[in-house]
Amino acid sequence: MADGGMDAVMAAEADEIERAAEAALRPRRLADFVGQRVVRDQLSLVLDAAVARHRQPDHVLLAGPPGLGKTTLAMIIAGEVGAALRLTSGPAITHAGDMAAILSALQENDVLFIDEIHRLARPAEEMLYLAMEDFRVDVVVGKGAGATAIPLSLPPFTLVGATTRAGLLPAPLRDRFGFTGHMDFYEVADLERVLHRSARLLAIELDDEAAHEIASRSRGTPRIANRLLRRVQDWAQVRGTGVADVAAAHAALDVFEVDPRGLDRLDRAVLRSLCERFSGGPVGLTSIAMAIGEEPETVETVAEPFLLREGFLSRTPRGRVATPAAWRHLGLPVPDGGPSRLFD
């Protein structure tokens, strides 16, 4: 992928280096968690009730786009109830035996966090049903007609599942969660609070104007906001005065090609291709990807959700269409006939 480093700045997913950087910034208590007021209040009630009853909390499902704090909340859940946290992910559990090994190693009241739970293999998923409901698993010994299922009791535990695609979860799994938290993109004011907290932890001198500038370009995502903060810090230390002020923010974000609406190189390439090469559409995803030298999956999962949310792109039965806002953002005149021509 062209300019992969630039695009990675605005990607909501995290790599290993990113996760290590995030670990230093994660709040440990629910009271310190910024934003997501509704989910935070609901989760506080669930956890307080569990502690008062001296029981493990109900199983928790956290659903929402990447980068909003689902892993952080799983860690907070374990911390609030004084339990150990075990972490794994759906793609890492490929067989029922993998799931049995994880479950059998749990201690009483442990919190088991499964990221990307919608990607669990079906045999592992079906084993999880019984574990969540009855705290036991049936281990099959032998093969064919001579196979025997041996029940194995499990200590009470809390499963915290995280998913970016709740619609892919089968109903039997989804219904076994006692609480589902739907996480939304952050408001700019909440992202400013996230940035000021991160700046204190990282010993960065960040002024209010710079925090607002970074927050307004962060796509409503704390992970992106913290990443941009580090890039502004880099610019301030190497080329600036050492202070993360608004001038440093503007300069750093220009270097990394993040425009005032939060669009990066990939986003603008998609819009420019739609408007200039395909006359606004409609056009298929594969054609757009080929025109800009990217994989269709990259366009669909990285660029398209944000462009749809911001109203720059629309999906129609005939393909993708650039909205009038896209033409204006690129500084191009909206085609004759206005919006109606594009959506016929």
N, C-alpha and C positions, 0 to 999 in steps of 0.2 A: 504494500500500500504506500502510495506516495506520501511524503511528509508525515510519516507515522508518528514522530515525536510531537509534532504540532497537534495532530488530531488527538493524541493520548491526553493532552492537557485538559480537553473538554469531555473525555469519556467518563461515564458514570461508574463503570466497572473499575476494580482495583487490581493491580498486580501485586507480587510479593513485596516489592520495595514500598509500594503505596500502603499496604497493610501494616508494615512495620512503623511507618510514619504516623498512621492513624492511631496505632495502639497508644502512643504517648499522649494523644489528645482526647481519648475517649473518657467521658464522664463515668464515674463509678456508682453514683447514686441517682435515683430517679429525679430527685429535686434539682440536680445539676444538669439534667437533660433539657436542652433548649428546643423549643418548637413542638409540633405535634400535640397540641394541648389536649385535644379530645382523646387521643390514644393514651397519652400520659395519665390523664385523670382516670380513665377506665382501668388501666393497668394498675394504678395505685390502689384502687378499690379492691381489685382481685387479689393483689399481693397482701394488702393489709388484712383482708378477711382470712386468707390462708394462714398468716402468721398468728392471728388471734385464735384460730381453731387448732393450731399446732399440727397442721396438715400441709402436704405439698400442694402448690397451686395447681389449678386445672391446666391441661395442655393448652398451649398458646400458639396461634398462627399469626404471623406478621406478614402482611401483603402490601406490596408497593414497588415502585421503580427502584433501581439500584442506587446506592449512595445516600439513602435517607436515614440510615441508622438502625436497621433491623438487627445486625450483629451486635451493635452497642446495646440495644435493649435486651437482647438475650443475656449478655454479660451482666447487665444491671439486675435482671430478674434473679439470677443466681446470687448476686451480691446482696440483694434486699432480703432474701430468705436464708442467707447463710449457707448456701449449698455449693457443692463443687460443680463446675461446668465442664461438660464433654462436648467437643466440637467435631463435626464431620460435615460432609456435603452429599447431596443426592447422587451426583455422578460418581463419587468414590465407592458407593455401595452397589455393586453390580450383581451380587448373588444373595440368596436368602442366608447363606452361611456367613456372609459379611455382616448382615444385620444381626444374626444370632450372636456372633462374637461381640459386637458392640453392646447389645442389650445385656448379655450375661455378665459383662464386666462392670455394670452399673452398681453403685452403692445406694443405700436408702436415701431418698430425697434428692438425689442428683438431678441436675438439669442437663438434658441432652439436646443440643442444638444441631439441627440439620438444615444447612443452607441449601437453597435450590431444591427444596423438597419435592417439587413437581417433576424432577428428573430422576426420581427413584426408579429402579428396575421393578417390574411388576411383582416378582416373587418376594422381594424385600418389602415392598409396600404391603402386600397381603399379610406378611408376618407381623408387620407393625400394627395392623388392626387389632389383633388379639392382645398384643403387648400394651397398647394404649387403654384398652377397655378392661381387661381382666388381669393385667400385670403377669402374664405368662406367655411362653412361646412353646410351640410343639416342634421338637427337633426330630426330624425323620432319619431313622437309622436303617440302612440297607436299601435295596432297590427292588422294583417290580412287586410281585405278589408277596414277597417276604418282607417288605418294608414295614417298619413299625414307628409310630409317632410317640415320642416320649415327652410328656409335658414337663416343662421347666419353669418353676415359679420365679418371678422377678420381684425385687424390692420396689416399693412405690417410687415413682420418679415423675418428673415433669418434662414433657417433650415441647420444645419450642421449634416450630418450623418457620422458615422464611421462604417466601416465593415472590418472584417478580411477575408471575403469570398464574394468578389464582384460578383462572378459568380452566387451566389444565389439570387441576387437582380433581381426582375422582370423588364423587359425592360421599362414598363410605369413609374416605380418609378425612375429607373436609368436615364432615359431621361429628367426628370424634374429638374435635378441638372444642374446649369449653369457652374459649374467648378468641375472637378474631379481631385483630387491629388493622384497620385500613389506613396506611400512611400516605399522606399527600405531599406534594411539593411545598417547599417553604416559601413564606413571604420574605420580601427583602429585609424587613425590620428584624425578623428572626435570624436571618443569615448574618446580619450585622452583629448581632449578639454572639453568634457562633464565632465569627471572626475575631471579635475583641477577646473572647475567652481563649481562643487558640493563640492569639498574639501574646497574651500574658504568659501562657505556658511555654511559648517558644522564645520569650524575651525579645519580642519584636515591638518596636515603637511604631504603632499604627494610629493614624489620626482618623477622625470620624468621616471626613470626606473620602478618604481612600477606602475605608471600610464600606461605605455606601457604593462606591464605584465598583469594587470587587463583587459585592453582593448582587448588584443589579445585573452583572454579566455571568452569574453562576448557575443559571438554568434552574433555580429553586432547589439546588442540591448541595448539602453541606460538604460532601466529599470534593466536589469541584471547587467550592469556595475555599476550602483549606489548601487545595493544590495551587490555586491561583495566588493565595496569600504567600506561599513559599516562593513562587516565581517572582512576585513583587519584592519579597525580601532579597532574593538573589540580585535583582536589578539594583535595588537601593544600596546594597553592600558593594557591588562591583562597579557600578557606573554612576551611582547617585551619592547622596549625603549620608547614607546609613539609616535614614528615617524612611519608613514606608508611608510617604505622604501621597497626595493625589497626583502629583507630577510623576512620581515613581510608578504609581498604579497605571496611569495612562501609558507611560512609556513601555512598561513590561507587558501589558496586555496588547499593545501594538506589535511588539516583537513576536508574541505568540499568536498573532492574528485573530484575536478575540474581539469582535466588534461590540458597539454599545448595546446591542440586543442579545449578546451572548452567542452569536453565530461564529463558528470557526471556519477554517478553510474548506473542510468537507461540506458543511452546510451550504456555504455560498456556491461551491462547485455544483451541488445538486440543483440549486435554484437557477444558477446561470445556465446550466445545461437545459433545464426545462424551458426557460424563457427565451434564450438566444438560439439554441440548436433545434428545439422542438416546438417553438412558437407558443409556449405556454401549456402544451399538452392538449388532450390526454396522451400519455405515453406509458409504456410498461416499465416495471422496475428493472428488468434485465437491460433494457435499452439505456436507461439512465446510468446504470452501473458501468456498462461498457463505454459510454461516452466520457465518463470521468476517470476511467481506469481503476475502478474499485470492484470488490465483490458485491453481488446483490445483497448478501446477508449483512454486510457492513452498512450499506445504505439503509436497509430496512430496520436494523436494530440500533444503529448509532445516530444517524442523522434524522431519519423520518419521524420518530416520535416527537422530538422537539419541534420540528418544523410544523407538524400537524397541530401541536398544542399551541404554538404561537400564531397560528392562522396564516402561515406562508404557503401551505400545501394542502391539497384536498385529495381524497381518494374517491374515485368514481368507478362505476362498473366497467368503464372503458380504459381506466388507467389513472395515473397521477396527473394532477392539474395544478399549475401555479396560480395562486390567488392574486388579486390586485395588490395586496400588501407586499407580496414577493417582488413584483415589478417595481413598486415604489422603493422598497428597501435597496434594490440594486441600482436605483437611480435611472430606471428605464421607464419610458412612457407606457401606460396601460394601453393594450391594443384597442383599436377602434371597435365599437360595439360593447365595450366595458365588460363587467363580470359575466353578463348573460352569454356572451359568445364562448367563454371558456367552459361553461357548464352545460352547454347544449348536448 
